[in-house]
């Protein structure tokens, strides 16, 4: 793979993962309300960035040595799945793991909950949902 094609792939990769979502957030923030999908998307991106640099680093390193660009390609496809309008994977993950997000972030760090209410995202009341489900 030549230098030009590597730079082109990296440009597409960074634009798809950070550029387009940042553009959509800036575009929608003019309405004073950021869509829930973008908040969850950047939360997932942040958590995976931390995991990639710590716990998943040995696995990523081995995958990179075995099959050169497979991890980067899979990561790009995953991020596209998270925000692609037909799939909206970020909202699906929020539905599936919303209770974990509440416990991990809102209960342990009340400042995070205040930030979510500041951007207009309602906080789930997990205790009320549990009582309603029983």
C-alpha positions, -999 to +999 in steps of 0.1 A: +000+000+000+015+033-011+018+064+010-010+082-009-035+054-004-026+052+033-031+089+037-064+088+018-077+059+040-066+077+072-084+109+060-116+089+052-113+070+086-109+102+107-137+120+088-161+091+093-153+086+130-149+122+142-155+147+114-190+139+103-204+133+138-188+166+150-203+184+120-238+170+128-234+180+165-224+216+155-253+217+129-279+205+154-265+225+184-277+257+166-312+245+176-301+244+213-308+207+215-283+180+205-298+147+194-295+119+218-277+097+192-247+120+191-243+122+229-244+084+231-222+081+201-194+102+216-199+084+249-193+051+232-163+065+212-148+078+245-152+045+263-138+025+234-108+049+231-100+043+268-104+005+263-082+005+232-054+022+250-055-001+281-072-035+282-077-042+245-042-030+235-027-065+234-055-079+214-054-050+189-016-054+187-018-091+178-046-085+153-025-058+136+005-081+133-016-110+120-039-092+095-026-057+089-056-033+086-085-056+097-090-039+131-091-004+116-115-015+090-138-032+115-136-002+138-146+021+109-176-002+100-186-003+137-186+035+139-206+039+107-231+014+121-234+035+153-247+066+135-260+054+101-296+066+099-309+032+088-294+013+118-287+039+145-267+014+165-259+039+192-295+041+202-298+004+200-269+000+224-284+026+247-316+006+248-298-027+255-272-013+280-289+018+293-291+005+329-253-002+329-247+034+316-268+048+344-251+028+370-216+033+357-218+070+350-248+087+367-246+069+401-209+072+404-205+107+390-234+131+396-215+158+375-221+136+344-258+136+351-258+174+354-240+176+320-266+154+304-294+175+317-275+206+305-275+194+269-312+184+271-309+147+275-334+133+301-320+110+328-337+077+332-351+069+366-340+032+369-358+027+402-392+038+387-386+017+356-379-014+378-411-008+398-431-004+367-418-036+352-427-057+383 
